[in-house]
Amino acid sequence: EAQLCGFLWRRCWLGQWVKQLFIVRENVLLCCRCAADPHPVLVLDLRGCCVTYKAKRGKKMPHALKVTGTAGEVLVIGFQSQQQAEDWRKV
């Protein structure tokens, strides 16, 4: 059972954004290409992660969360509203 899920924007190579399904379940963030995809493309343990909120005016993705894992991996997730970003940050 998921604590939170939704289609969000993930920053990829060269600043490109792709829409993917994100699921938070039992302190783990899963990222899938689509809802029918049985295997996530990313699995990130959220325990010990650092989450930073960034707002950028005039950009394609005005709100973002930067998630830095304990092993140094970095994930940037984009949101259309500050409230949506704040809801995900709290989880």
Backbone atoms as SQL, in Angstrom:
CREATE TABLE atoms (id INTEGER PRIMARY KEY, chain TEXT, resi INTEGER, resn TEXT, atom TEXT, x REAL, y REAL, z REAL);
INSERT INTO atoms VALUES
  (1, 'A', 1, 'GLU', 'N', 0.842, -1.186, 0.000),
  (2, 'A', 1, 'GLU', 'CA', 0.000, 0.000, 0.000),
  (3, 'A', 1, 'GLU', 'C', 0.881, 1.240, 0.000),
  (4, 'A', 2, 'ALA', 'N', 0.595, 2.166, -0.876),
  (5, 'A', 2, 'ALA', 'CA', 1.410, 3.364, -1.042),
  (6, 'A', 2, 'ALA', 'C', 1.001, 4.450, -0.057),
  (7, 'A', 3, 'GLN', 'N', 1.990, 5.187, 0.465),
  (8, 'A', 3, 'GLN', 'CA', 1.724, 6.352, 1.298),
  (9, 'A', 3, 'GLN', 'C', 1.343, 7.533, 0.416),
  (10, 'A', 4, 'LEU', 'N', 1.958, 7.613, -0.756),
  (11, 'A', 4, 'LEU', 'CA', 1.727, 8.714, -1.682),
  (12, 'A', 4, 'LEU', 'C', 2.147, 8.252, -3.061),
  (13, 'A', 5, 'CYS', 'N', 1.383, 8.618, -4.084),
  (14, 'A', 5, 'CYS', 'CA', 1.783, 8.284, -5.441),
  (15, 'A', 5, 'CYS', 'C', 1.226, 9.323, -6.394),
  (16, 'A', 6, 'GLY', 'N', 1.881, 9.457, -7.536),
  (17, 'A', 6, 'GLY', 'CA', 1.427, 10.397, -8.544),
  (18, 'A', 6, 'GLY', 'C', 2.403, 10.496, -9.691),
  (19, 'A', 7, 'PHE', 'N', 1.915, 11.039, -10.813),
  (20, 'A', 7, 'PHE', 'CA', 2.778, 11.283, -11.962),
  (21, 'A', 7, 'PHE', 'C', 3.439, 12.635, -11.784),
  (22, 'A', 8, 'LEU', 'N', 4.759, 12.620, -11.694),
  (23, 'A', 8, 'LEU', 'CA', 5.551, 13.820, -11.477),
  (24, 'A', 8, 'LEU', 'C', 6.626, 13.911, -12.546),
  (25, 'A', 9, 'TRP', 'N', 7.350, 14.994, -12.537),
  (26, 'A', 9, 'TRP', 'CA', 8.416, 15.212, -13.515),
  (27, 'A', 9, 'TRP', 'C', 9.762, 14.864, -12.907),
  (28, 'A', 10, 'ARG', 'N', 10.568, 14.117, -13.646),
  (29, 'A', 10, 'ARG', 'CA', 11.914, 13.725, -13.210),
  (30, 'A', 10, 'ARG', 'C', 12.927, 14.360, -14.149),
  (31, 'A', 11, 'ARG', 'N', 13.916, 15.011, -13.568),
  (32, 'A', 11, 'ARG', 'CA', 14.957, 15.648, -14.375),
  (33, 'A', 11, 'ARG', 'C', 15.970, 14.600, -14.808),
  (34, 'A', 12, 'CYS', 'N', 16.230, 14.583, -16.111),
  (35, 'A', 12, 'CYS', 'CA', 17.158, 13.609, -16.680),
  (36, 'A', 12, 'CYS', 'C', 18.346, 14.333, -17.292),
  (37, 'A', 13, 'TRP', 'N', 19.012, 13.648, -18.186),
  (38, 'A', 13, 'TRP', 'CA', 20.211, 14.179, -18.824),
  (39, 'A', 13, 'TRP', 'C', 19.948, 15.509, -19.509),
  (40, 'A', 14, 'LEU', 'N', 20.909, 16.399, -19.452),
  (41, 'A', 14, 'LEU', 'CA', 20.905, 17.684, -20.139),
  (42, 'A', 14, 'LEU', 'C', 19.679, 18.538, -19.825),
  (43, 'A', 15, 'GLY', 'N', 19.145, 18.395, -18.620),
  (44, 'A', 15, 'GLY', 'CA', 18.040, 19.228, -18.184),
  (45, 'A', 15, 'GLY', 'C', 16.680, 18.851, -18.728),
  (46, 'A', 16, 'GLN', 'N', 16.588, 17.706, -19.389),
  (47, 'A', 16, 'GLN', 'CA', 15.305, 17.253, -19.919),
  (48, 'A', 16, 'GLN', 'C', 14.413, 16.768, -18.770),
  (49, 'A', 17, 'TRP', 'N', 13.106, 16.974, -18.910),
  (50, 'A', 17, 'TRP', 'CA', 12.143, 16.508, -17.919),
  (51, 'A', 17, 'TRP', 'C', 11.263, 15.427, -18.535),
  (52, 'A', 18, 'VAL', 'N', 11.063, 14.321, -17.826),
  (53, 'A', 18, 'VAL', 'CA', 10.171, 13.255, -18.278),
  (54, 'A', 18, 'VAL', 'C', 9.147, 12.984, -17.175),
  (55, 'A', 19, 'LYS', 'N', 7.925, 12.728, -17.587),
  (56, 'A', 19, 'LYS', 'CA', 6.859, 12.457, -16.633),
  (57, 'A', 19, 'LYS', 'C', 6.866, 10.968, -16.308),
  (58, 'A', 20, 'GLN', 'N', 6.951, 10.657, -15.012),
  (59, 'A', 20, 'GLN', 'CA', 6.999, 9.275, -14.565),
  (60, 'A', 20, 'GLN', 'C', 6.146, 9.107, -13.313),
  (61, 'A', 21, 'LEU', 'N', 5.821, 7.869, -13.015),
  (62, 'A', 21, 'LEU', 'CA', 5.020, 7.550, -11.837),
  (63, 'A', 21, 'LEU', 'C', 5.946, 7.399, -10.628),
  (64, 'A', 22, 'PHE', 'N', 5.667, 8.164, -9.577),
  (65, 'A', 22, 'PHE', 'CA', 6.431, 8.081, -8.334),
  (66, 'A', 22, 'PHE', 'C', 5.538, 7.526, -7.241),
  (67, 'A', 23, 'ILE', 'N', 6.098, 6.610, -6.445),
  (68, 'A', 23, 'ILE', 'CA', 5.364, 5.971, -5.352),
  (69, 'A', 23, 'ILE', 'C', 6.254, 5.974, -4.115),
  (70, 'A', 24, 'VAL', 'N', 5.695, 6.402, -2.990),
  (71, 'A', 24, 'VAL', 'CA', 6.403, 6.298, -1.708),
  (72, 'A', 24, 'VAL', 'C', 5.716, 5.182, -0.932),
  (73, 'A', 25, 'ARG', 'N', 6.514, 4.176, -0.575),
  (74, 'A', 25, 'ARG', 'CA', 5.988, 3.010, 0.144),
  (75, 'A', 25, 'ARG', 'C', 7.042, 2.534, 1.137),
  (76, 'A', 26, 'GLU', 'N', 6.700, 2.528, 2.416),
  (77, 'A', 26, 'GLU', 'CA', 7.589, 2.016, 3.471),
  (78, 'A', 26, 'GLU', 'C', 8.989, 2.618, 3.400),
  (79, 'A', 27, 'ASN', 'N', 9.082, 3.934, 3.399),
  (80, 'A', 27, 'ASN', 'CA', 10.356, 4.670, 3.386),
  (81, 'A', 27, 'ASN', 'C', 11.180, 4.465, 2.122),
  (82, 'A', 28, 'VAL', 'N', 10.553, 4.022, 1.042),
  (83, 'A', 28, 'VAL', 'CA', 11.242, 3.820, -0.225),
  (84, 'A', 28, 'VAL', 'C', 10.514, 4.597, -1.316),
  (85, 'A', 29, 'LEU', 'N', 11.279, 5.303, -2.139),
  (86, 'A', 29, 'LEU', 'CA', 10.726, 6.016, -3.288),
  (87, 'A', 29, 'LEU', 'C', 10.951, 5.162, -4.523),
  (88, 'A', 30, 'LEU', 'N', 9.849, 4.816, -5.202),
  (89, 'A', 30, 'LEU', 'CA', 9.910, 4.034, -6.429),
  (90, 'A', 30, 'LEU', 'C', 9.552, 4.938, -7.592),
  (91, 'A', 31, 'CYS', 'N', 10.231, 4.777, -8.708),
  (92, 'A', 31, 'CYS', 'CA', 9.951, 5.547, -9.909),
  (93, 'A', 31, 'CYS', 'C', 9.768, 4.575, -11.067),
  (94, 'A', 32, 'CYS', 'N', 8.604, 4.654, -11.732),
  (95, 'A', 32, 'CYS', 'CA', 8.280, 3.762, -12.849),
  (96, 'A', 32, 'CYS', 'C', 7.985, 4.593, -14.091),
  (97, 'A', 33, 'ARG', 'N', 8.229, 4.011, -15.246),
  (98, 'A', 33, 'ARG', 'CA', 7.937, 4.721, -16.495),
  (99, 'A', 33, 'ARG', 'C', 6.442, 4.937, -16.689),
  (100, 'A', 34, 'CYS', 'N', 5.634, 3.943, -16.268),
  (101, 'A', 34, 'CYS', 'CA', 4.180, 4.046, -16.397),
  (102, 'A', 34, 'CYS', 'C', 3.539, 3.165, -15.330),
  (103, 'A', 35, 'ALA', 'N', 2.219, 3.285, -15.177),
  (104, 'A', 35, 'ALA', 'CA', 1.515, 2.532, -14.142),
  (105, 'A', 35, 'ALA', 'C', 1.544, 1.026, -14.394),
  (106, 'A', 36, 'ALA', 'N', 1.645, 0.620, -15.653),
  (107, 'A', 36, 'ALA', 'CA', 1.651, -0.810, -15.986),
  (108, 'A', 36, 'ALA', 'C', 3.031, -1.448, -15.873),
  (109, 'A', 37, 'ASP', 'N', 4.059, -0.647, -15.647),
  (110, 'A', 37, 'ASP', 'CA', 5.434, -1.148, -15.577),
  (111, 'A', 37, 'ASP', 'C', 5.640, -1.918, -14.273),
  (112, 'A', 38, 'PRO', 'N', 5.925, -3.226, -14.333),
  (113, 'A', 38, 'PRO', 'CA', 6.082, -4.018, -13.108),
  (114, 'A', 38, 'PRO', 'C', 7.422, -3.797, -12.399),
  (115, 'A', 39, 'HIS', 'N', 8.399, -3.240, -13.099),
  (116, 'A', 39, 'HIS', 'CA', 9.729, -3.048, -12.514),
  (117, 'A', 39, 'HIS', 'C', 10.075, -1.552, -12.489),
  (118, 'A', 40, 'PRO', 'N', 10.332, -1.008, -11.311),
  (119, 'A', 40, 'PRO', 'CA', 10.683, 0.411, -11.234),
  (120, 'A', 40, 'PRO', 'C', 12.058, 0.673, -11.861),
  (121, 'A', 41, 'VAL', 'N', 12.210, 1.858, -12.453),
  (122, 'A', 41, 'VAL', 'CA', 13.503, 2.245, -13.027),
  (123, 'A', 41, 'VAL', 'C', 14.413, 2.823, -11.948),
  (124, 'A', 42, 'LEU', 'N', 13.820, 3.181, -10.797),
  (125, 'A', 42, 'LEU', 'CA', 14.598, 3.749, -9.704),
  (126, 'A', 42, 'LEU', 'C', 13.983, 3.322, -8.380),
  (127, 'A', 43, 'VAL', 'N', 14.828, 2.886, -7.468),
  (128, 'A', 43, 'VAL', 'CA', 14.412, 2.559, -6.103),
  (129, 'A', 43, 'VAL', 'C', 15.374, 3.298, -5.182),
  (130, 'A', 44, 'LEU', 'N', 14.829, 4.200, -4.348),
  (131, 'A', 44, 'LEU', 'CA', 15.669, 5.020, -3.478),
  (132, 'A', 44, 'LEU', 'C', 15.168, 4.921, -2.045),
  (133, 'A', 45, 'ASP', 'N', 16.030, 4.437, -1.147),
  (134, 'A', 45, 'ASP', 'CA', 15.694, 4.372, 0.276),
  (135, 'A', 45, 'ASP', 'C', 15.733, 5.796, 0.824),
  (136, 'A', 46, 'LEU', 'N', 14.618, 6.257, 1.380),
  (137, 'A', 46, 'LEU', 'CA', 14.517, 7.638, 1.840),
  (138, 'A', 46, 'LEU', 'C', 15.095, 7.869, 3.238),
  (139, 'A', 47, 'ARG', 'N', 15.402, 6.793, 3.962),
  (140, 'A', 47, 'ARG', 'CA', 15.977, 6.969, 5.298),
  (141, 'A', 47, 'ARG', 'C', 17.381, 7.553, 5.172),
  (142, 'A', 48, 'GLY', 'N', 17.585, 8.678, 5.820),
  (143, 'A', 48, 'GLY', 'CA', 18.884, 9.340, 5.792),
  (144, 'A', 48, 'GLY', 'C', 19.074, 10.273, 4.613),
  (145, 'A', 49, 'CYS', 'N', 18.077, 10.402, 3.748),
  (146, 'A', 49, 'CYS', 'CA', 18.179, 11.299, 2.597),
  (147, 'A', 49, 'CYS', 'C', 18.015, 12.753, 3.014),
  (148, 'A', 50, 'CYS', 'N', 18.588, 13.626, 2.231),
  (149, 'A', 50, 'CYS', 'CA', 18.431, 15.066, 2.416),
  (150, 'A', 50, 'CYS', 'C', 17.517, 15.569, 1.300),
  (151, 'A', 51, 'VAL', 'N', 16.435, 16.268, 1.672),
  (152, 'A', 51, 'VAL', 'CA', 15.478, 16.776, 0.690),
  (153, 'A', 51, 'VAL', 'C', 15.497, 18.302, 0.742),
  (154, 'A', 52, 'THR', 'N', 15.736, 18.932, -0.412),
  (155, 'A', 52, 'THR', 'CA', 15.821, 20.378, -0.509),
  (156, 'A', 52, 'THR', 'C', 14.800, 20.889, -1.505),
  (157, 'A', 53, 'TYR', 'N', 14.056, 21.938, -1.124),
  (158, 'A', 53, 'TYR', 'CA', 13.077, 22.554, -2.017),
  (159, 'A', 53, 'TYR', 'C', 13.738, 23.693, -2.785),
  (160, 'A', 54, 'LYS', 'N', 13.429, 23.785, -4.093),
  (161, 'A', 54, 'LYS', 'CA', 13.970, 24.873, -4.908),
  (162, 'A', 54, 'LYS', 'C', 12.852, 25.465, -5.751),
  (163, 'A', 55, 'ALA', 'N', 12.724, 26.778, -5.724),
  (164, 'A', 55, 'ALA', 'CA', 11.755, 27.477, -6.570),
  (165, 'A', 55, 'ALA', 'C', 12.526, 28.267, -7.616),
  (166, 'A', 56, 'LYS', 'N', 12.077, 28.187, -8.873),
  (167, 'A', 56, 'LYS', 'CA', 12.754, 28.890, -9.967),
  (168, 'A', 56, 'LYS', 'C', 11.711, 29.631, -10.791),
  (169, 'A', 57, 'ARG', 'N', 11.796, 30.935, -10.810),
  (170, 'A', 57, 'ARG', 'CA', 10.844, 31.744, -11.568),
  (171, 'A', 57, 'ARG', 'C', 11.142, 31.668, -13.060),
  (172, 'A', 58, 'GLY', 'N', 10.073, 31.601, -13.832),
  (173, 'A', 58, 'GLY', 'CA', 10.218, 31.644, -15.279),
  (174, 'A', 58, 'GLY', 'C', 10.760, 30.380, -15.915),
  (175, 'A', 59, 'LYS', 'N', 10.934, 29.338, -15.158),
  (176, 'A', 59, 'LYS', 'CA', 11.450, 28.083, -15.698),
  (177, 'A', 59, 'LYS', 'C', 10.298, 27.161, -16.074),
  (178, 'A', 60, 'LYS', 'N', 10.602, 26.138, -16.875),
  (179, 'A', 60, 'LYS', 'CA', 9.587, 25.165, -17.271),
  (180, 'A', 60, 'LYS', 'C', 9.022, 24.456, -16.052),
  (181, 'A', 61, 'MET', 'N', 9.877, 24.150, -15.102),
  (182, 'A', 61, 'MET', 'CA', 9.459, 23.467, -13.878),
  (183, 'A', 61, 'MET', 'C', 9.713, 24.433, -12.715),
  (184, 'A', 62, 'PRO', 'N', 8.677, 25.177, -12.290),
  (185, 'A', 62, 'PRO', 'CA', 8.884, 26.241, -11.298),
  (186, 'A', 62, 'PRO', 'C', 9.201, 25.762, -9.880),
  (187, 'A', 63, 'HIS', 'N', 8.866, 24.519, -9.552),
  (188, 'A', 63, 'HIS', 'CA', 9.104, 23.999, -8.199),
  (189, 'A', 63, 'HIS', 'C', 9.766, 22.633, -8.309),
  (190, 'A', 64, 'ALA', 'N', 10.772, 22.407, -7.472),
  (191, 'A', 64, 'ALA', 'CA', 11.494, 21.139, -7.536),
  (192, 'A', 64, 'ALA', 'C', 11.956, 20.719, -6.149),
  (193, 'A', 65, 'LEU', 'N', 12.065, 19.421, -5.983),
  (194, 'A', 65, 'LEU', 'CA', 12.680, 18.846, -4.790),
  (195, 'A', 65, 'LEU', 'C', 13.939, 18.124, -5.231),
  (196, 'A', 66, 'LYS', 'N', 15.030, 18.396, -4.553),
  (197, 'A', 66, 'LYS', 'CA', 16.283, 17.694, -4.807),
  (198, 'A', 66, 'LYS', 'C', 16.473, 16.701, -3.673),
  (199, 'A', 67, 'VAL', 'N', 16.512, 15.423, -4.027),
  (200, 'A', 67, 'VAL', 'CA', 16.661, 14.348, -3.040),
  (201, 'A', 67, 'VAL', 'C', 18.069, 13.780, -3.187),
  (202, 'A', 68, 'THR', 'N', 18.860, 13.897, -2.124),
  (203, 'A', 68, 'THR', 'CA', 20.222, 13.370, -2.125),
  (204, 'A', 68, 'THR', 'C', 20.271, 12.166, -1.199),
  (205, 'A', 69, 'GLY', 'N', 20.596, 11.014, -1.768),
  (206, 'A', 69, 'GLY', 'CA', 20.646, 9.776, -1.000),
  (207, 'A', 69, 'GLY', 'C', 21.902, 9.662, -0.173),
  (208, 'A', 70, 'THR', 'N', 21.934, 8.671, 0.692),
  (209, 'A', 70, 'THR', 'CA', 23.082, 8.476, 1.588),
  (210, 'A', 70, 'THR', 'C', 24.340, 8.063, 0.826),
  (211, 'A', 71, 'ALA', 'N', 24.183, 7.463, -0.358),
  (212, 'A', 71, 'ALA', 'CA', 25.339, 7.050, -1.162),
  (213, 'A', 71, 'ALA', 'C', 25.734, 8.134, -2.172),
  (214, 'A', 72, 'GLY', 'N', 25.106, 9.325, -2.072),
  (215, 'A', 72, 'GLY', 'CA', 25.460, 10.423, -2.948),
  (216, 'A', 72, 'GLY', 'C', 24.627, 10.531, -4.211),
  (217, 'A', 73, 'GLU', 'N', 23.690, 9.605, -4.416),
  (218, 'A', 73, 'GLU', 'CA', 22.838, 9.697, -5.599),
  (219, 'A', 73, 'GLU', 'C', 21.900, 10.896, -5.471),
  (220, 'A', 74, 'VAL', 'N', 21.616, 11.551, -6.604),
  (221, 'A', 74, 'VAL', 'CA', 20.792, 12.756, -6.611),
  (222, 'A', 74, 'VAL', 'C', 19.616, 12.556, -7.558),
  (223, 'A', 75, 'LEU', 'N', 18.440, 12.934, -7.089),
  (224, 'A', 75, 'LEU', 'CA', 17.215, 12.862, -7.881),
  (225, 'A', 75, 'LEU', 'C', 16.531, 14.211, -7.769),
  (226, 'A', 76, 'VAL', 'N', 16.144, 14.788, -8.912),
  (227, 'A', 76, 'VAL', 'CA', 15.415, 16.054, -8.916),
  (228, 'A', 76, 'VAL', 'C', 14.014, 15.773, -9.453),
  (229, 'A', 77, 'ILE', 'N', 12.999, 16.125, -8.650),
  (230, 'A', 77, 'ILE', 'CA', 11.601, 15.896, -9.009),
  (231, 'A', 77, 'ILE', 'C', 10.933, 17.251, -9.172),
  (232, 'A', 78, 'GLY', 'N', 10.232, 17.437, -10.302),
  (233, 'A', 78, 'GLY', 'CA', 9.586, 18.707, -10.598),
  (234, 'A', 78, 'GLY', 'C', 8.094, 18.693, -10.312),
  (235, 'A', 79, 'PHE', 'N', 7.592, 19.845, -9.891),
  (236, 'A', 79, 'PHE', 'CA', 6.180, 20.021, -9.543),
  (237, 'A', 79, 'PHE', 'C', 5.660, 21.307, -10.174),
  (238, 'A', 80, 'GLN', 'N', 4.355, 21.354, -10.417),
  (239, 'A', 80, 'GLN', 'CA', 3.739, 22.546, -10.979),
  (240, 'A', 80, 'GLN', 'C', 3.306, 23.540, -9.897),
  (241, 'A', 81, 'SER', 'N', 3.181, 23.062, -8.652),
  (242, 'A', 81, 'SER', 'CA', 2.759, 23.968, -7.583),
  (243, 'A', 81, 'SER', 'C', 3.626, 23.772, -6.346),
  (244, 'A', 82, 'GLN', 'N', 3.723, 24.843, -5.568),
  (245, 'A', 82, 'GLN', 'CA', 4.491, 24.779, -4.330),
  (246, 'A', 82, 'GLN', 'C', 3.805, 23.853, -3.329),
  (247, 'A', 83, 'GLN', 'N', 2.473, 23.853, -3.316),
  (248, 'A', 83, 'GLN', 'CA', 1.727, 22.998, -2.381),
  (249, 'A', 83, 'GLN', 'C', 1.990, 21.521, -2.660),
  (250, 'A', 84, 'GLN', 'N', 2.010, 21.143, -3.941),
  (251, 'A', 84, 'GLN', 'CA', 2.280, 19.751, -4.303),
  (252, 'A', 84, 'GLN', 'C', 3.692, 19.357, -3.866),
  (253, 'A', 85, 'ALA', 'N', 4.653, 20.229, -4.090),
  (254, 'A', 85, 'ALA', 'CA', 6.031, 19.957, -3.671),
  (255, 'A', 85, 'ALA', 'C', 6.116, 19.821, -2.156),
  (256, 'A', 86, 'GLU', 'N', 5.403, 20.672, -1.434),
  (257, 'A', 86, 'GLU', 'CA', 5.422, 20.617, 0.027),
  (258, 'A', 86, 'GLU', 'C', 4.790, 19.323, 0.541),
  (259, 'A', 87, 'ASP', 'N', 3.696, 18.877, -0.082),
  (260, 'A', 87, 'ASP', 'CA', 3.061, 17.610, 0.309),
  (261, 'A', 87, 'ASP', 'C', 4.022, 16.442, 0.155),
  (262, 'A', 88, 'TRP', 'N', 4.758, 16.402, -0.947),
  (263, 'A', 88, 'TRP', 'CA', 5.723, 15.324, -1.176),
  (264, 'A', 88, 'TRP', 'C', 6.926, 15.445, -0.245),
  (265, 'A', 89, 'ARG', 'N', 7.356, 16.662, 0.037),
  (266, 'A', 89, 'ARG', 'CA', 8.500, 16.859, 0.941),
  (267, 'A', 89, 'ARG', 'C', 8.183, 16.328, 2.330),
  (268, 'A', 90, 'LYS', 'N', 6.957, 16.550, 2.799),
  (269, 'A', 90, 'LYS', 'CA', 6.568, 16.093, 4.148),
  (270, 'A', 90, 'LYS', 'C', 6.612, 14.582, 4.255),
  (271, 'A', 91, 'VAL', 'N', 6.235, 13.891, 3.199),
  (272, 'A', 91, 'VAL', 'CA', 6.233, 12.419, 3.235),
  (273, 'A', 91, 'VAL', 'C', 7.662, 11.920, 3.192);
